[in-house]
Amino acid sequence: MPESTFAPSELVLLLGDRFAGAGSFTQGKEELLTGAGTVAQNELAREVLTVALLAMEHAGEIRIVNEKRKALLGLTTRQALVAEATGSRAAWPGGTLEGELRERIDGSRPEVYDVVYRWLGNDMASPERFVLGRVKRGLVGRGLVQREEKRTLKVFVSHDDTLPEATRSLLAAESPDALLGLLRAPGRAEVVELIRKQVTKALNRRTEDDD
């Protein structure tokens, strides 16, 4: 995968119309910073995390292994999708999702679900919005996205994120093909789908109940 100004998770966010569909009326929508319209927020957040994990594996810093583990006091076994650190470190841009996920993977060989669940940290109304917001903050921190905060009586109200022309120029030279290739790699369809399921499970478990 060629070097880029953007981390894989950031490219998925910015080029979101290549990774997520429009979604249904009842799904939350994410307006793309490029102006390319809106996509389903839950699909985009899932793909951001899935691609981040696959890119970390592609960079050689983790291995994702589908293995059997003992269950029910050793009386039976179950399938487990494990993230295993290799000891290598990829040179991701500062403040990226990939770097934070790597910190959740240690010698204990956690399952992918546990990596994402622990990274999310707390239950919340919309973990999907949190994921996308976290990626945006990384872009803001490196000056690739401009954030304008709107305040009333010094109380934070909202913010608007925009892409500077310099970032648009950088993005014009990028292609999603390498990342789409990770999602569609021959012989990896089962593992990719298991990652998606584990990511979705973690997001759902971190969603606050309405009760």
GUBAFI-145055 format. One record per residue (C-alpha): x, z, y. Coordinates in pm, 1 decimal, m for minus. Each point is the difference from the previous one (the first is absolute). Last residue first. Example, Ala and Ser with C-alpha at 12.3 -4.5 7.8 and 13.67 -1.06 7.14 Angstrom:
2
+----------+----------+----------+
:       xx :       zz :       yy :
+----------+----------+----------+
:   1367.0 :    714.0 :   m106.0 :
:   m137.0 :     66.0 :   m344.0 :
+----------+----------+----------+
//
This chain:
211
+----------+----------+----------+
:       xx :       zz :       yy :
+----------+----------+----------+
:  m3478.0 :   2896.5 :    240.1 :
:    155.6 :   m321.9 :    132.6 :
:    294.5 :     39.0 :   m234.0 :
:    341.3 :    m57.7 :    152.3 :
:    196.7 :   m298.3 :   m125.2 :
:    335.7 :     98.1 :   m149.1 :
:   m123.4 :    m55.5 :   m355.5 :
:   m121.5 :   m348.4 :     95.1 :
:    334.8 :    m97.0 :    150.7 :
:    186.2 :    130.3 :   m304.6 :
:   m230.0 :   m187.7 :   m240.8 :
:     34.8 :   m318.5 :    203.3 :
:    379.2 :     23.1 :    m17.7 :
:    m13.6 :     59.6 :   m375.9 :
:   m236.2 :   m294.5 :    m49.9 :
:    215.6 :   m229.4 :    212.4 :
:    310.8 :    105.7 :   m190.1 :
:   m180.6 :    m68.5 :   m328.4 :
:    m92.3 :   m349.5 :    122.8 :
:    361.6 :    m72.1 :     87.0 :
:    115.4 :    129.9 :   m340.5 :
:   m248.1 :   m219.1 :   m187.9 :
:     79.2 :   m312.6 :    203.1 :
:    374.9 :     36.3 :    m45.5 :
:     70.4 :   m275.5 :   m253.9 :
:     19.8 :   m269.5 :    264.8 :
:     26.4 :    145.9 :    353.1 :
:   m326.1 :    m19.3 :    193.1 :
:     23.5 :    312.2 :    217.6 :
:    374.7 :    m40.9 :     46.6 :
:    m53.1 :   m366.9 :     85.3 :
:   m250.8 :     96.2 :    267.6 :
:    284.7 :    197.1 :    152.4 :
:    235.9 :   m298.8 :    m10.6 :
:   m270.9 :   m232.2 :    133.9 :
:   m100.8 :    211.9 :    298.5 :
:    214.4 :   m211.3 :    234.1 :
:    185.4 :    108.3 :    310.9 :
:    133.4 :   m219.7 :    282.3 :
:   m321.5 :     32.5 :    199.3 :
:     32.8 :    378.7 :    m33.2 :
:    315.3 :      2.5 :    208.7 :
:   m170.6 :   m202.1 :    273.0 :
:   m305.7 :    224.1 :    m12.3 :
:    228.5 :    300.4 :     35.7 :
:    158.2 :   m144.3 :    313.9 :
:   m345.3 :    m82.3 :    137.1 :
:    m95.5 :    366.4 :    m22.1 :
:   m257.9 :     92.3 :   m264.7 :
:   m269.8 :    238.3 :    119.4 :
:   m121.7 :    346.1 :    m96.9 :
:   m274.4 :    164.8 :    205.3 :
:    m34.4 :    376.5 :      4.2 :
:   m279.5 :    253.7 :      5.6 :
:   m127.2 :    316.1 :    167.9 :
:    286.4 :    241.5 :     53.9 :
:    m95.7 :    270.8 :    248.1 :
:    187.7 :     m6.4 :    330.6 :
:   m328.7 :     m8.8 :    195.7 :
:    m83.7 :   m325.9 :   m181.8 :
:    280.4 :   m175.9 :   m183.0 :
:     51.6 :   m354.1 :   m125.4 :
:    324.2 :    m56.0 :   m186.6 :
:    163.3 :   m340.9 :      6.5 :
:    209.2 :    m80.5 :   m303.9 :
:    233.3 :   m297.8 :    m12.9 :
:    104.2 :   m122.8 :   m342.6 :
:    350.6 :   m109.2 :    m94.4 :
:    159.5 :    273.2 :    209.7 :
:    164.6 :    169.1 :   m298.3 :
:   m222.5 :    307.3 :     21.5 :
:   m307.6 :   m215.7 :     50.1 :
:     70.7 :   m183.4 :   m325.6 :
:     37.6 :    328.8 :   m185.8 :
:   m317.7 :    127.6 :    161.5 :
:   m183.1 :   m310.6 :   m122.7 :
:     96.5 :     76.1 :   m359.8 :
:   m135.5 :    352.7 :     36.9 :
:   m323.6 :   m129.5 :    151.7 :
:    m52.5 :   m228.2 :   m297.6 :
:     42.8 :    287.4 :   m243.8 :
:   m212.3 :    240.8 :    207.9 :
:   m284.1 :   m252.3 :     24.4 :
:      2.8 :    m27.4 :   m380.2 :
:      8.1 :    378.6 :    m37.2 :
:   m333.5 :      8.6 :    183.9 :
:   m179.2 :    332.8 :     43.4 :
:    302.2 :    203.9 :   m102.7 :
:    144.9 :    196.3 :   m290.8 :
:    360.1 :     95.3 :     61.0 :
:    357.6 :   m112.2 :    m72.4 :
:    m38.2 :   m376.0 :    m28.7 :
:    352.9 :     m4.4 :   m145.7 :
:   m101.4 :    238.7 :   m276.6 :
:   m287.2 :   m224.2 :   m111.8 :
:    214.1 :   m314.0 :     22.6 :
:    279.2 :    137.2 :   m218.6 :
:   m247.4 :    176.3 :   m231.3 :
:   m189.7 :   m323.1 :    m72.7 :
:    325.9 :   m182.5 :    m70.1 :
:     86.1 :    256.3 :   m267.1 :
:    294.2 :    222.7 :     75.4 :
:    342.3 :    m40.1 :   m163.7 :
:    109.4 :    362.9 :     52.4 :
:    339.6 :   m115.3 :    127.3 :
:   m144.2 :    m88.9 :    339.5 :
:   m257.2 :   m230.1 :    153.1 :
:   m179.9 :    142.0 :    304.3 :
:    293.0 :    m85.0 :    232.4 :
:    m29.0 :   m363.8 :   m107.0 :
:   m357.8 :     m4.0 :    131.4 :
:    125.9 :     93.7 :    346.5 :
:    262.0 :   m275.3 :      2.3 :
:   m251.5 :   m262.8 :   m110.9 :
:   m248.7 :    107.2 :    266.4 :
:    244.7 :    m82.4 :    276.6 :
:    157.0 :    215.1 :    269.8 :
:    331.6 :   m181.4 :     17.1 :
:     31.4 :   m350.1 :   m144.7 :
:     54.6 :     m5.9 :   m376.6 :
:    357.2 :     m4.6 :   m127.4 :
:    m70.7 :     59.3 :   m369.6 :
:    137.1 :    310.0 :   m167.3 :
:    135.6 :      9.3 :   m353.7 :
:    m24.4 :    303.7 :   m227.5 :
:   m234.2 :   m176.8 :   m240.0 :
:   m312.7 :    204.6 :     78.2 :
:   m277.5 :    m24.0 :   m259.8 :
:   m362.8 :    m67.1 :     85.3 :
:   m219.8 :     49.0 :   m306.6 :
:   m323.8 :   m168.0 :   m103.4 :
:   m139.0 :    219.9 :   m275.7 :
:   m190.7 :   m103.8 :   m313.8 :
:   m138.2 :    285.4 :   m205.3 :
:    102.8 :    181.1 :   m316.1 :
:   m165.4 :    240.0 :   m242.0 :
:     38.9 :    346.7 :   m147.4 :
:    288.0 :     93.2 :    229.1 :
:   m185.0 :    277.4 :    173.7 :
:   m284.5 :   m235.5 :     92.0 :
:    234.4 :   m272.2 :    127.0 :
:    341.8 :   m141.2 :    m82.1 :
:    129.3 :   m289.4 :    204.8 :
:     10.3 :   m372.8 :    m74.9 :
:    179.8 :   m236.9 :    233.0 :
:    m56.1 :   m256.4 :    273.0 :
:    320.1 :      6.1 :    203.8 :
:     54.7 :    m65.0 :    369.3 :
:    371.9 :      5.7 :     75.5 :
:    127.9 :    116.9 :    337.2 :
:    276.7 :    m83.3 :    248.8 :
:     64.5 :   m351.8 :   m126.4 :
:   m132.2 :   m200.3 :    295.9 :
:   m266.7 :   m150.4 :   m227.7 :
:   m114.0 :    352.7 :    m90.7 :
:    m31.1 :     96.6 :    364.4 :
:   m180.3 :   m327.5 :     62.4 :
:   m249.1 :     78.6 :   m276.8 :
:    m66.2 :    344.1 :    148.3 :
:    m49.8 :   m138.1 :    352.3 :
:   m214.7 :   m283.9 :   m134.4 :
:   m239.1 :    245.4 :   m164.7 :
:    m12.3 :    227.7 :    305.2 :
:    m84.4 :   m278.6 :    245.7 :
:   m230.9 :   m158.9 :   m258.5 :
:   m211.3 :    314.5 :    m28.2 :
:    m13.7 :     42.7 :    377.7 :
:   m110.7 :   m362.4 :     40.7 :
:   m270.6 :     28.0 :   m263.7 :
:   m139.2 :    322.6 :    147.9 :
:     m6.4 :   m140.8 :    353.8 :
:   m184.6 :   m318.1 :    m90.3 :
:    125.5 :   m270.5 :    233.7 :
:    m48.6 :    m88.7 :    366.0 :
:     96.4 :   m299.5 :    211.5 :
:    327.2 :   m190.6 :     37.6 :
:     73.5 :    167.3 :    335.0 :
:    356.1 :     80.0 :   m106.9 :
:    m70.0 :    372.6 :     15.2 :
:   m256.5 :    m31.5 :   m276.9 :
:   m329.4 :    181.8 :     46.9 :
:    m61.1 :    224.1 :   m298.8 :
:   m355.4 :     31.6 :   m127.9 :
:   m162.1 :    284.0 :   m190.8 :
:   m219.0 :   m115.4 :   m286.2 :
:   m382.0 :      1.3 :     15.0 :
:    m31.7 :   m360.5 :    121.8 :
:    216.4 :   m125.6 :   m284.9 :
:    366.5 :    m91.6 :     m0.9 :
:    179.9 :   m264.6 :    206.0 :
:    265.4 :    m38.7 :   m263.7 :
:    344.3 :    153.4 :    m19.3 :
:    356.1 :   m123.9 :    m51.2 :
:     32.5 :   m325.0 :    194.9 :
:   m231.3 :    123.3 :    279.0 :
:    227.8 :    302.8 :     31.4 :
:    295.9 :   m184.3 :    145.1 :
:     86.7 :    290.7 :    230.2 :
:    m82.4 :    273.7 :   m251.7 :
:    161.3 :   m181.0 :   m292.8 :
:    304.4 :    m69.3 :    217.0 :
:     26.9 :    367.8 :     87.9 :
:    m11.0 :    109.0 :   m364.9 :
:    279.6 :   m246.3 :    m78.8 :
:    222.2 :    147.8 :    274.4 :
:     40.1 :   m217.1 :    307.5 :
:    312.5 :   m136.7 :    167.7 :
:     60.0 :   m188.3 :   m321.9 :
:    267.5 :    m49.4 :   m262.0 :
:    m83.8 :   m257.4 :   m265.7 :
:   m160.4 :    106.3 :   m331.3 :
+----------+----------+----------+
//
